[in-house]
Amino acid sequence: MKKMMAVLLMALMIFSLAACSQGEPDDRRDPEGGNAAGEAGNMQIGNPWVDCATLGEAAKVAGFDIAIPGKFDGYENKVYQAVEKSIIQVLYYDGDPEAETSSRIIVRKSIGTNDTSGDYNEYSEKGTAEEFGLNVLIKGENGLVYCATWIKDGYFYAILADKGLTKEALSNAIEEMITVVR
């Protein structure tokens, strides 16, 4: 009888330890993703980007429009995306947008003056340039620009290039973006 009680007690301890290691049940999680004890949750945030068929559709989602360069040499495929009421972007691809081997150039505009480029790389070349009355922050390597950002009229702009752009191609793109008559 003592052996049976000992086995039963041991089984109870094992089950209680297993239950404690499971964490809190989902119904105790708060809407911010933590739990009642304030610990970080295991919830994932959904993709905020909305794929759009046209630039006009993306502008409706973002709540504002963007003037974009007509083209970048070798980048024929465009994808339009927006985040509701905050960001609009056009992705130019040098191949199939679904292929991992395709390179892209991203032209992005967002509300406010915070850096929304998403580029946190370190570059050996970094500086500012005066382009068409704009103070443009340019980051790159080996004479190519991988990230260019500026602020105009309460909006943050970014051009990002996987393979880099020449300064001339960047200048042409910025000129197209700021001289488009709407």
Summary of the structure (lengths in Angstrom):
residues: 182
radius of gyration: 25.4
end to end distance: 89.8
largest distance: 92.0
contacts: 478
relative contact order: 0.12
helix: 24%
strand: 35%
